[in-house]
Amino acid sequence: MVSSFLSDLLQRFNGLDTRRVLTACFMLALTLRLLLIATAAPLDGSGQFEHGEIARNLVHGHGFAMHWPYEPIDPQRQALKNAPPTHETAFLPPLNPWLLAGTFTLLGDGPAANLAVLLFYALVSCCQVLLAYGICRYFTSESTARLAALMAAVFVPAATAVASFSGSALYQTLALTVLWLCLRLNRRADLSTALLAGLALGLLILLRAEFIAFGPVLLLIALWPRLRTQRILVVKLLAVAALPVLVLVGPWLLRNYQLFNKPVGMSSHPWNEIWRGTNPHASGSSYDAAGNSVWVGHGPWTDIAARLDSLPYNARFEPAADSLQREIVLDFISREPAHAARLFAAKFAMIWTFDWYAPKARNPVYLLFSFAMILLFIVGMNVLRRNRQWLPFLVFLAFVLAYTALFTLTHVEPRYRIYMMSCMTPVAAVGLNTLLARLTQAKP
């Protein structure tokens, strides 16, 4: 009875016009996201953290600036941090703070601007429906692609990104865009697709610093099958893709180099991210076992705040602070290698199960959707492997392995896992279609 009901439902779903299905999924995604904005979004601007601080300093004429986010022990240092910053920062890639600053300039720093930003996030996030469908159409059936669109519409963890100001909705969508364009580039191998891929990649790097390394790997995987027979074409396509990346990202890299008179990449605090998940009191999560946020200046980490207080608070403070964090992490690993190894193992486990220390990650809805997505993704990857669909298999494998390695090295928190899981949707749809086919298979 259940199998016949599912079979009839799928037949009706697949019998609909494609445009109607995608429109319905887009509107379903938009409705869910608008509900989340209406019920959970902080329209007062709370929760903007570093993004909001930089945006306001831009608006007030202090430049791309913020105080390095730690809690000082020294009263004089606290007084300095309570005053407007006197030097610029490279703490974050710039795209999301620029977006906030531009909106504040147009609409004022208040609820109207905050709502406008969140509505923009919602519209961008809904595009994941179309991208999941488009990705699937490059390597699987129409029916599976429709399932991917529906899954992207109702995947609640990804939808929650529109109720915060972290920019998660933007980089979730741009990552799917890069994955889609990689598959399209392999199929078409035309200059316009290469240009679009470079544009999407450049924008994503301005949101996620690590993609400056991950993105070119995905492009190389996409073009690898053509390298033996069309080497000149591959070189042309890579050169065209590199052009918008250089135009978008190059000025920021140069600016950061000039800011500190040394190469720092897209962001100035990589070792702080590693320290949060790799220190004697860490759990591997952004929360410790007692439920404290792992951050310098409170809990068992006040001694590090005192060491940061001793550093000159000038334009070179950020690289000096990051070097101090590097020293602390490497000292911990050398003194307690077994403890550090357990933390790395715990982080790996949390990425592929759940972050049992973070309160948000223990939400039953989050748990249900995340476990379902990961299990379906694993099934889908196995189907791609069995069917020898090596290109999508390798593209998605490279993506998840890169982020698994990154978060194992640094620390785990729910929005990092959601970012990775939201990009699993096209392959998870293959897994879901396989399971549904078995459930609806007629019994002899």
Disulfide bonds with the S-S distance in Angstrom:
none
